[in-house]
Every structure is written in C-alpha cells, then in structure tokens.
Amino acid sequence: MRYLYLLFICLTANMLMAQDLYFPPTFGNWETQDPAELNWCETELEDLHDFLDERDSKAFIVLKDGRMVIEWYYDSFTKDSIWYWASAGKSLTSTLIGIAQEEGLVDIENPTSDYLGTGWSSLTPEQEAQITVRHQLTMTTGLSDQTGAVDCTDPECLVYLAEPGTRWAYHNAPYTLLESVISNAAGQGINQFFASRIGNTIGAISAYIPLGYNRVVFSRPRDMARFGLLILANGQWNGTTVFGDQAYLEAMRTPSQDLNPSYGYLWWLNGQDSYLYPTLQFSFPGPLIPTAPADAYAALGKNDQKLYIVPSQGLVIIRMGNNASDGPLAISDFDVTLWEKISNLSCTTSTEEVVSGSQLEIAPNPVTDYLQLNTQAQITQLQISNLQGQSWVLPGTFTVDLSKFPSGIYFLQVKFENGERLVKKLVVK
C-alpha cells in the first residue's frame, strides 16, 4: 500500500510539472521569456555570450519551463543548421531502450545475446551470457577498453577484462551495439524507431548516422532542446505520454551502480559524492560540476556538445560547437566555467550568501612556483588532480607551492568551510 501511495504521489507530481510547462508547436513560433523577467543582468548575459563565442560555439539555447530565454547562434550557424551530438547521443539511446522495454520488446536484465545472438563478442558462451543490456547502459560490461580500438564492434575487438558489473569504463563499442539491440528487437531501424516513438510527437528531426563503427546523432539545435524538454517533463508532451515508465526514467537519472555514482543509464549526474573520468580508473571526490545545481543531470559529448537539465529550476540548456576546452571526451573544464557564468546571471545574487566562481581568484595562471588564492571565504581543503587520474590533497592555505609539480594541466578543487566546492583549471609550466 505504501508503495502504491508513493507511486501515486510521484505520478501526480509528474503530471503537475508537465501541466506547468510550455510545449512548442511542431511548426510556428516558440514562445519566449525575457531574461529581464528572470532578473538576469544584461552585463552578465553579454559576458556569457562573449565567452561562448570565444570558445567556438555554434548554438546555445536556454529554456525556462519550456519557453525560450536564450537562443544564440554564432558565425553562419542558424536554427536550421545541422550539428552532431557525439556522446550526448548516448542519453537519447538510453531513452529509446526504456521505450523498447516499456513496449515489451526488450528487458534490460536479459543477456545482450538474446538480441544480438551468440558470438557477438570473443568471449566464451558462458562469459557472454553474463553481460546484460543493463551492463551496456551503465558502462559495466567488463569488456576491455584497453585494446586500442574502443569503437570497434567486431567480435575480435570485444575481449574479456573483468566480470560484468565489477568495473566501470567509458567504452564506446558496447554502447554502440545498443542500436542493434533496439533494431533487432523492434524489427525496424533505430531512426524509424526514434521518429515513430519520439520525433513525430515532439517535432524533432534527428538521425543516427554511421561514422566508422560509431552511430552519431545529428540534429538541429532546437531538436536537441525539444528532447531535453521531454525528459524534463518526465516523458510527457503537451498532454501526450511519449514515455510513461517512470521507474525506468528515475533509474536512468540516478546512480546506476556504486563504481561511478555520477553515472545513470548513459546520463551524467551532478551532486554525487564522487565521479570517474572517461579513460581513467581514478575516482575524484566531489560533484561532477561543482558550480552547477546539485540536481542537474546531463548528456555530454566530445568537443563539448552539452545538454543540461535542471528540474529544480525548470531549465534545459544546450550547447553545440567545436572543442571549447581541455579534458577527456565528455567531461571538461568547460562545464565548470560555463556554469560559473550561468550561476552569475542573476542580478540579485548575494556574494555573502553564495560561494561562486567570482569569489575565488587564482594567480598567476599559468604558474611556475607559488600559486596565490584570493577569496573572502574560509578554505578547509585543497586537492590538485591531473588528467592521468593522480591526485594530491593539501592543507587549506592561501599560498600553494607547485614548484615540484611536472608541467601540465591540472584541476584545483577548493573546499570551503560551508561545504561548497569549486574547481579551477590550472596550468603548471
């Protein structure tokens, strides 16, 4: 009875959220909201616009409760231009798997071989039978990502490294095979499956296009924003249920395993206690994007293709463009800096109440010996990490001796007395 009551409360909350949201028509104008109505400062908006321009962005969209607050395009890019999602497309695939399961076509607890046939890898039949669709969704198949061919989906490229569920690795090939799981289970191509289940209802035109072994989603910027709005609305679209399995939706956007709590079903999650970088087997303490709201979750792709969703604020944010930062694959320091600027948009932000990026200055950067930290807040701990996964914890001082650190790119994580954390990119020369 208690379970049914909680389910009723959850479904009621989802219906109320969907009713409060605006859904754009398939054709015609998209309703807008003036940033001034949200008390966003013009000078901070200009700073954000210039920052995105400097970082080689093509499109940037912010939706508030479904309405367009920001829609910026750069160079010759327009709302009808086509761009790739890179690994942000993984989150779309996760949603399609959920819909296939809702229709009874797929069960994520079943072995992958139920949908691909036996021999899809080089594992023994017994080993292969242990890998489930859920392992593919959570990046825990145990297949080796150390072969030098992480995109290769040929059986000889898929070799055993660990027992499924015991190792998290950002491995493209097992993910890519989810396309065949969907296609084989549904009896139609993944593009047809997307269009009939999602695209036609929400007015989004997107396509998976083969690029080598990979299957990369291409779309217009607004199509990506429409998909984000659908997920914000818990699978509802203007009174129509596109995806009604709330249990899967919840599992998709919450920690799916203990190895990397910042990863759901092919979605990145903020606000967790630790996270793993793609390509690394080192766990970093603290949230994925310390400058973003704790309840934010994201579809993140190579070269900084971004889709952020913040339920507590009714926000959907997308960024398309060329590489904007240093960092491996999906995660980069661009996320941290971008959210610093988004968090500073409000004209009423009090620097006494909020520890934000503007309150912490580090100099010099690049640094050769001593780094100075300037802030009014009390520092309790410093941690420096490099891109190879090494990490050093230091006392909470305002002067840091980096003279013995090798040259390279580092991330400086600063923990304050009030529990807030900030991350700054640091270059040691």
N, C-alpha and C positions, 0 to 999 in steps of 0.2 A: 504494500500500500504506500509506504514511504517513497519507494522508487517511482511509482506512478505519479505521486504528488509532485516530486522534483521534476519529472519529465514534463508534467503539465505546466509548471512554473517556467521551465526553460522554453517550451514551445510558445507560451504566452508572451514571454519577453521577446522572442524572435519575431513574433507577429507584430508586436508594438513597434519594434525597431524598424521593420520593413514598412509599416504604415507611416512612420515619421520621415522616411527617406524619399527623396525625389528620384524618379527614374526617367532618363531622357527618352524621347521617341526614337524610333529607328531612323526616321528622316526628319529634317527640320531643325529648329534651333534648340540648343541645350541651354536650359535656364542657368543664369549666372548669379553670383552673390558678390557684392562689392567688398573687397578686402577691408575697407574702412568700417564696414558693419561688424567685422570681427576685431576691430581695433588694432589692425596691423599697420605699422608705421611705414610711410612712403619711403623714408630713407633706408629702412631695413629691407624693404622689398627691392629697392634699387641695388642694394648690396648683394642680395641673393641672386638677382638677375645677372649682375656682372660676374659673380662667382661662377655661375653655371655656364656663362658664355666663355669665360677664361678656361674652363675645364672641358671645352669642346663638346658641349651638349647639343643635341638636336631638338629635343622636345622635353618640356616639363609641364606637368599638369597637377593641380591640386583640386580635389573635390571635397567639399564640406557638406555632409548629409546628402550627397549626390549632386549638388549644384557646383558649377564650375566657378572657382575662385581665382585660379591662375591657369592660364593656357599660353605658354610662351614657346615660340619656335625660333630657331637660330639659322643663320645663313639662308640657304634656299629651301630649307625644310618647311613643310606645311602640315596641316591636319590630315591631309590625304596621302602624305608620303609614307612609304613602307620601310620598316626597320626590323631588325632581328631581336629576339628576346634572350638569346643564348640560354644559359642555365635557368633563367627565370621561367622558361617554358616547363621546367620540371614541375612547378606548382600547378600549372594547368593540367598536366598529365595526371598528377595525383587526384585532382578533382574528377577527371574522366574515369579513373579507376573506381572512385567512390560511386559514381553514377552507374557504372557497369555492375558493381556489386549490388547496388540498390535494385537493379533490374533482374538480379539473379543470374547474371552472365558470368560473374567472377566471384570467387571467395578468396579474400586476401590471405586467409590462413591455409589455403591449399598450396601444394607444391607448384612451383613455376612450370615444371614438366607437364602438369595437367593441361597447360595451354600452349606450350611450345613443343611438346613431345620430348621423349628421352633423347639424350645425346646432344642437347643444345650447348653443353659445355664439355670440357675434357675430364670432368670428374667421374668417379665410379658411379654406377647407378645408385648405390646406397648413399653416397655423398650428395649427389644431385637431388635426390628425393628429399633431403633435409632443407633445401632452400625454398622458401615460400615467397609469394608475391609481397607479403608484408616485409620480408627482408629486403626486397628490392626498393620498396617505398621508404625504408628507414636507413638505407645505405649500410646494411649489416649482413650482406650475403656471405662474407668470408672469402670471396673471390679476391685474388691478388690484384692490387692496384700498382704493383711494382714490376710489371712485365715490360714496361716501356711502351705499351700500347693500350692506354687506358680507355680509348674509344673503340677499340676493335671488339666486335661482337662475334667473330668466328670462334668456333669451339676451341681451337688450339690456343686462343688468347685468354680463355676463361679457365684459369687454373686455381687449384685449391691452395689457400693460405691459412685459414682458420675456420673453426666451427661456426656455422651461421649464428648470428646473434651475439657473438663474443668480441667483435671488432668493428668499429665504425670507420669507414673510409669513403671519401667523396669520389666515387668510382662511376664514370660515365656509362660504361658498357652495360652493366646490369640494369641501369635506369633506362637506357635506350630500348632494351628488349621489352619494356612495358608496352611500347607501341604495338608489338606483335601480340602481346597478351590480350590487349584490347581488340585488335583486328581479328584475331583468331576466335576469340570468344563471341564477338558481336557479328561476325560474318560480313564485315564491311570495313573499309579503310578508316584510319583514325580521323582524317579530315571530314569524311562523311559523318562519322560518329559525333565529332565536335559540332558540326553545323546543325545536325538534327536534334541534339540534346541541349546545346547551349547557344550557339551562334545565332540561329534563326530567331530565338526568343528575345535575346538581349540586344540584337542588332549589331553583333560583332562579326567581322570577317577576318579570320585568321587561318593560317595554313602551316602544317608541318612540312618542311622541305628537306629532302635528303642532301646532306653535305658530307660526303665521305660516309663514314659509319654513323655519323650523328644525324638526328632529325631535329631541325631547328625551327622554332615557331617564328613566323614573320607576320606583322600586322601593322595597322595604323596606330598612332598613339592613343586615340580615343577608344579603340578596341581593347587595348590593354586596360585602360581606365574602366571600361564597362565591366570587364571581367573582375577587376578589383571591387567594384561596387556590388556585384553579385555575391561575392564572398563576404563582404561587409554585411550584406543583408541576409546572411545565413541561407543562401540558396534560393531566396525569393526574388521575383522580379515583377514589380508592379501588380501584385496580386496573383501571380502565376508561380507555382512551385517548379523550379528548374531542378533542384537537388534537395530532396527532403530528408535524407538520412542524417539527422542531427548528431547521432552518436559518432558517425564517421567524421563529420565536419569538426566536432570537438576534438577527436583524436588526431585529426590532421593538423590542428593548430595548437597542440600541446605536446610536451616532451614524449617522444615515442619509444625511448629507451634511456638507460642510465649512462651510456657511454658518452653521448653528446646531448645533454639536456636541452640545448638550444636548437634542436632539430626535430621537427614533427614528421609528417608524411610529405617529404620533399618541400617543406616550408621551413624557413629560418625563423626562430623565435627569440624575441628580446626578453629581458627581465629575468633570466635564469641565473643560476649561481656560477656557471662555467660554460665554456664552449670550445670546440675544436675547430682549427683552421682546415680548409681543404688542403690536401697533400701532406699535412703534418699529423703526427700522433701524439701531440702535446696538448694538454688541457689548460686553457687560460682561465684564470679566475675572473669572476665578474660577468656582467651582462654583455651581450654581443655588441650593442650600440649604446654605450652609457649615456649619450646625450639625447637619446630618443625615449619616448614614453615606454614604461615597462611592459605595457600590454601590446605593443606593436609587434607585428609579425610581417614577414617579407618574402617575396620571390626575388632572388638575387642572381644576376647573370654576369658573365665575363664582360670586361670593358664597361662595367658599371651600368648595366641595364637593371633598373630598380622598379619594384612595385611594393610600396609600403602600405599597410592597412593598420589604422589605429582605432579600434572600436570605441574606446572611451571618449574620443574626440570626434568621431564620425568622419575621419579623414581617409581618403585614398590618394596616394601620391605616386606618380610615375616619373621616371627619368629615362630617356633614351639618348644614346650618343656614343661617341668614341671613348677610349680609355681616359678616365679622369683622375687616376691615382696610381699609387704603388700598392701592391698587395696581390695575393694569390687568388685567381679565379673569381669566385662570387663575392667574398668579403674583401673590403678595402678600407683604408683610412678615409676615403671619400664619404662613407656613410656617417662617420663621426662628425666630420666638418660640416657636411650638409645639414645634419640635424642640429648642430650648434646654431646655424643661421636660421633654420626654421623655428627653433625654440626662442630666438631673439626677435621674432617678428612682432610680437605683442608690444604695444606702446605702454602697457601697464605692468610689464614685468618688473618686479622689485629685486634689485641686486642684493638686498638684505635677506630676502626670503628664498631665493633660488640660486643654487650654485651652478653657474653656466660657464660655457667656454670663454665668455668675455671677461670673467673674473680671474682667469688664470693666464698669465703670460710667461713664456719661457724664452730665455735669451742667453747666449746667442744660439741661433739655429740656422745653419749647421754649427756644431760645436766641436772644439778640439780638446778642451780640458775641463773647465768648470762651467756647469750649467746653473743659471740662476732662475728660481721660481718666484714669481711675484703674484701674490694673492692675499686677500684680506681674510680668507677662511683658514681654519686650523688644519694642517696636513698631519695625518696619522701614519700613512704608509706610502711608499713609492715602489713601483715594480716596473722593471725595464725588460722588454721581450724583443727578440729578433724574429725574422721571418723563418728561421730554421727551427723555431719552437723552443729555444733556450730562454730562460727567464731568471731574473735576479731581483730579490726583494731587498729594499734598502730602508733605512730609517726615514721617518717623516721630517726631513730637513728642507731648508730653502736653498741650499747650495749642494750640488751633486758633483762629485769628482768622476768624470768619464774619461780621464786621460789614458786609462789602461784598456778601454773598450776598443775592439777592432773597428775599422771603418765600415760603415754600412747604415742601413735603415732600421730604426728601432721604433717601438711603441712604448711611450711613457704613460703608465697608468697611475693616477694620483687619487688616493683615497682620503676623504675629508672626515672630520670629526662627526659631522651629521649623517654619515653613511653614504653620501653621494660619491660617485666616481667619475673621473674624466680621463679621456685618453687623448694624447697628443702624438702626432708623428714627429720623430726626431731623427736627424741625420748627424752621424758622427763622422768627422773627417780624419 
